[in-house]
Amino acid sequence: MQLPEPSQAVLRAARKLVRRKARREAGKFLVEGRQAVREALRSPGVVEAVFVRWADAIEHADLVDAARRGGVVVYGVSEQNLATLSDTVTPQGLVAVARTIDVPLESVVRDGARLVVVCAQVRDPGNAGTVIRCADAFGADAVVLSADSVEVYNPKTVRASVGSVFHLPVVTGVELADAIAACHAAGLQVLATDGEADTLLPELGERLARPTAWVMGNESWGLPVEHLQLADQTVAVPIYGKAESLNLATAAAVCLYASASAQRSS
């Protein structure tokens, strides 16, 4: 398979995207792995370039062809050069450079929205990416990450989303109070998770079928009182075994599934 080699300038520009500051300045980020790159290529105008390890070019021939059909340049690179574009110990042989997408809050949290998840102070990129993946799986309209959360284009976040970051809008950089106010204005009931809440998830019954925004807090300390007070209801996910708690992504999956199921059954 004939593939051009990137110039040193192209490689340097791509390598810089491992750092947050460079991603923000360039408006670009790295996408690693076969599934994530495939989903990125299915989003018109998002992918700028693809780098494939020479040894894996035949294995990824279908994605190379898809990129070329979309007018995306595909470079062949050595294993050493590909490793500089990845933050993993064992790179998967395929990395794309994609353009970031600025999603205004008001464009997704609006009349007609049925299911939104709002995450506050999420510090773990794996959790953030998994929440995005769960929201995608359960048909949510959007994910909102507060201004003090991990960056959505962090390589670990993108990798954990397994391509879902390209499937639904992800709003970033907003204050939690503003996000909650926007959800209320759009007619969504706001349900906030709180391990100490008196109301358990199964007790919500028919309320789960209403248009809903789930608000989730930090992995370690949850939501602060002032934000819990902005919700229409605080809700606890019941734990029937001996585990002390659920992590953010697991709690989000349970709550989103409950709402999605109720909305489709009503």
C-alpha positions as CSV (number, residue, x, y, z in Angstrom):
1,M,0.0,0.0,0.0
2,Q,1.4,3.3,-1.1
3,L,1.2,6.0,1.6
4,P,3.1,9.3,1.9
5,E,5.3,10.0,4.8
6,P,4.6,13.1,6.9
7,S,7.1,15.9,7.0
8,Q,8.7,16.7,10.3
9,A,6.6,19.9,10.5
10,V,3.4,17.8,10.2
11,L,4.7,15.3,12.9
12,R,5.7,18.1,15.2
13,A,2.3,19.7,15.0
14,A,0.5,16.4,15.7
15,R,2.8,15.6,18.6
16,K,2.0,18.9,20.3
17,L,-1.7,17.8,20.6
18,V,-0.8,15.4,23.4
19,R,-0.7,18.6,25.5
20,R,-3.9,20.4,26.5
21,K,-2.6,23.9,25.8
22,A,-1.7,22.9,22.3
23,R,-5.1,21.3,21.7
24,R,-6.8,24.5,22.9
25,E,-4.7,26.8,20.7
26,A,-4.9,24.6,17.6
27,G,-8.6,23.6,18.0
28,K,-7.5,20.0,17.3
29,F,-7.1,16.8,19.2
30,L,-5.9,13.2,18.7
31,V,-8.1,10.2,18.2
32,E,-6.5,6.8,18.8
33,G,-7.7,3.3,17.9
34,R,-9.6,1.7,15.1
35,Q,-13.2,2.1,16.4
36,A,-12.7,5.7,17.5
37,V,-11.1,6.7,14.2
38,R,-13.8,5.0,12.2
39,E,-16.5,7.0,14.1
40,A,-14.5,10.2,13.6
41,L,-14.3,9.5,9.8
42,R,-18.1,9.1,9.7
43,S,-18.5,12.7,10.9
44,P,-18.0,14.9,7.9
45,G,-15.3,17.5,8.1
46,V,-14.0,16.4,11.5
47,V,-10.8,14.5,10.6
48,E,-7.9,16.4,9.2
49,A,-5.3,13.6,8.9
50,V,-4.7,10.0,9.7
51,F,-1.4,8.4,10.7
52,V,-1.1,4.6,10.3
53,R,1.8,2.4,11.4
54,W,3.4,0.8,8.3
55,A,3.0,-2.7,9.9
56,D,-0.7,-2.2,10.3
57,A,-1.6,-0.5,7.0
58,I,-3.1,-3.6,5.5
59,E,-5.2,-4.4,8.6
60,H,-6.6,-0.9,8.5
61,A,-7.0,-0.7,4.7
62,D,-10.8,-0.1,4.9
63,L,-10.3,2.9,7.1
64,V,-7.5,4.2,4.9
65,D,-9.9,3.9,1.9
66,A,-12.7,5.6,3.9
67,A,-10.4,8.5,4.8
68,R,-9.2,9.0,1.2
69,R,-12.8,9.0,-0.1
70,G,-13.5,11.7,2.4
71,G,-10.6,13.8,1.2
72,V,-8.5,13.1,4.3
73,V,-4.8,12.7,3.9
74,V,-3.4,9.4,5.3
75,Y,0.3,9.1,6.3
76,G,2.4,6.0,6.8
77,V,4.7,6.3,9.9
78,S,7.2,4.1,11.7
79,E,6.4,2.5,15.0
80,Q,8.7,5.0,16.7
81,N,6.9,8.0,15.2
82,L,3.4,6.6,16.0
83,A,4.4,6.1,19.6
84,T,5.1,9.9,19.9
85,L,1.4,10.5,19.0
86,S,0.0,8.3,21.7
87,D,-0.1,8.3,25.5
88,T,-0.6,4.6,25.8
89,V,2.1,1.9,26.4
90,T,1.0,-0.1,23.4
91,P,-0.3,2.2,20.6
92,Q,-3.0,0.6,18.5
93,G,-1.4,1.5,15.2
94,L,-3.8,4.2,14.1
95,V,-4.1,7.9,15.1
96,A,-6.2,10.7,13.6
97,V,-6.0,14.4,14.0
98,A,-9.6,15.8,14.4
99,R,-11.0,19.3,14.8
100,T,-12.6,20.2,18.1
101,I,-16.3,21.1,18.1
102,D,-17.7,24.0,20.1
103,V,-21.2,23.2,21.2
104,P,-23.2,26.1,22.8
105,L,-25.3,25.1,25.8
106,E,-28.5,26.6,24.3
107,S,-28.2,24.7,21.1
108,V,-28.7,21.3,22.8
109,V,-30.5,22.1,26.1
110,R,-33.7,23.4,24.5
111,D,-37.4,22.6,24.1
112,G,-37.8,19.1,22.8
113,A,-34.8,17.7,24.7
114,R,-35.7,14.5,26.5
115,L,-32.6,13.3,28.3
116,V,-29.5,15.2,29.3
117,V,-26.7,14.3,31.7
118,V,-24.8,17.1,33.5
119,C,-21.5,16.3,35.2
120,A,-19.8,18.5,37.7
121,Q,-16.1,18.5,38.7
122,V,-15.3,15.3,37.0
123,R,-11.6,14.8,37.4
124,D,-11.1,11.3,36.0
125,P,-10.9,11.3,32.1
126,G,-11.9,7.6,32.0
127,N,-15.0,8.3,33.9
128,A,-15.9,11.3,31.7
129,G,-15.4,9.2,28.5
130,T,-17.5,6.4,29.9
131,V,-20.3,8.7,30.8
132,I,-20.3,10.0,27.2
133,R,-20.4,6.5,26.0
134,C,-23.3,5.6,28.3
135,A,-25.2,8.7,27.3
136,D,-24.8,7.7,23.7
137,A,-25.9,4.1,24.3
138,F,-29.1,5.2,26.1
139,G,-30.1,7.8,23.6
140,A,-29.4,11.0,25.5
141,D,-29.6,14.3,23.7
142,A,-26.4,15.7,25.2
143,V,-23.7,15.6,27.8
144,V,-22.7,18.7,29.7
145,L,-19.3,18.9,31.5
146,S,-18.9,21.8,33.9
147,A,-16.0,24.3,33.6
148,D,-14.1,22.6,36.4
149,S,-14.3,19.1,34.8
150,V,-11.7,17.2,32.9
151,E,-11.2,18.3,29.3
152,V,-13.4,16.3,26.8
153,Y,-10.5,16.1,24.3
154,N,-8.1,14.6,26.8
155,P,-6.8,11.5,25.0
156,K,-8.0,9.2,27.8
157,T,-11.5,10.8,27.7
158,V,-11.7,10.3,23.9
159,R,-10.4,6.8,24.2
160,A,-12.9,5.8,26.9
161,S,-15.8,7.2,24.9
162,V,-14.9,4.6,22.2
163,G,-16.2,7.0,19.4
164,S,-19.3,8.2,21.2
165,V,-17.7,11.7,21.5
166,F,-18.6,11.9,17.8
167,H,-22.2,10.8,18.2
168,L,-23.8,13.3,20.5
169,P,-23.2,16.9,21.5
170,V,-20.8,17.5,24.4
171,V,-21.0,20.9,26.0
172,T,-18.0,22.1,28.0
173,G,-16.8,25.1,30.0
174,V,-20.2,26.1,31.6
175,E,-20.9,26.8,35.2
176,L,-23.0,24.1,36.9
177,A,-25.7,26.6,38.0
178,D,-26.0,28.0,34.5
179,A,-26.4,24.5,33.1
180,I,-29.1,23.6,35.7
181,A,-30.9,26.9,34.9
182,A,-30.9,26.1,31.2
183,C,-32.3,22.7,31.8
184,H,-35.2,24.2,33.9
185,A,-35.8,26.7,31.1
186,A,-36.1,23.9,28.6
187,G,-38.7,22.2,30.6
188,L,-36.5,19.4,32.0
189,Q,-36.9,18.1,35.5
190,V,-33.5,18.2,37.2
191,L,-32.7,15.1,39.2
192,A,-29.4,15.2,41.2
193,T,-27.7,12.1,42.5
194,D,-26.8,12.1,46.1
195,G,-25.9,9.0,48.2
196,E,-27.6,10.5,51.2
197,A,-30.9,11.3,49.5
198,D,-34.1,10.0,51.0
199,T,-35.7,9.1,47.6
200,L,-34.4,6.0,45.9
201,L,-34.2,5.7,42.1
202,P,-37.0,3.0,41.9
203,E,-39.3,5.2,43.9
204,L,-39.5,7.8,41.1
205,G,-41.9,5.6,39.2
206,E,-43.6,7.5,36.4
207,R,-41.5,10.6,37.0
208,L,-38.7,8.8,35.2
209,A,-40.7,9.1,32.0
210,R,-40.6,12.9,32.1
211,P,-38.0,14.9,30.1
212,T,-35.0,14.8,32.5
213,A,-31.6,16.2,33.2
214,W,-29.5,14.1,35.5
215,V,-26.9,16.0,37.5
216,M,-23.9,14.0,38.7
217,G,-21.1,15.2,41.0
218,N,-17.4,14.5,41.6
219,E,-16.3,10.9,42.0
220,S,-15.2,11.5,45.6
221,W,-17.4,14.1,47.2
222,G,-20.5,14.4,45.0
223,L,-22.4,17.6,44.5
224,P,-22.1,20.6,46.9
225,V,-25.2,21.5,48.9
226,E,-25.8,24.7,47.0
227,H,-26.1,22.8,43.7
228,L,-28.2,20.0,45.3
229,Q,-30.7,22.7,46.3
230,L,-31.1,23.8,42.7
231,A,-32.4,20.3,41.7
232,D,-36.1,19.4,41.7
233,Q,-35.3,16.2,43.5
234,T,-32.2,14.5,44.9
235,V,-32.0,10.8,44.2
236,A,-29.9,7.9,45.6
237,V,-29.1,4.8,43.6
238,P,-29.8,1.9,46.0
239,I,-27.0,-0.5,46.8
240,Y,-28.1,-3.9,47.9
241,G,-24.7,-5.5,48.4
242,K,-21.6,-4.5,50.5
243,A,-20.0,-2.0,48.1
244,E,-19.8,1.4,49.7
245,S,-20.7,3.3,46.6
246,L,-20.8,3.4,42.8
247,N,-18.3,5.3,40.7
248,L,-19.6,8.2,38.6
249,A,-19.8,6.3,35.3
250,T,-21.7,3.4,36.8
251,A,-24.2,5.6,38.6
252,A,-24.7,7.5,35.3
253,A,-25.3,4.3,33.4
254,V,-28.0,3.1,36.0
255,C,-29.8,6.5,36.0
256,L,-29.7,7.0,32.3
257,Y,-30.9,3.5,31.6
258,A,-33.8,4.0,34.1
259,S,-34.9,7.2,32.4
260,A,-34.4,5.9,28.8
261,S,-36.4,2.8,29.6
262,A,-39.3,4.7,31.2
263,Q,-39.4,7.2,28.4
264,R,-39.7,4.5,25.8
265,S,-42.3,2.6,27.7
266,S,-44.6,5.6,28.4
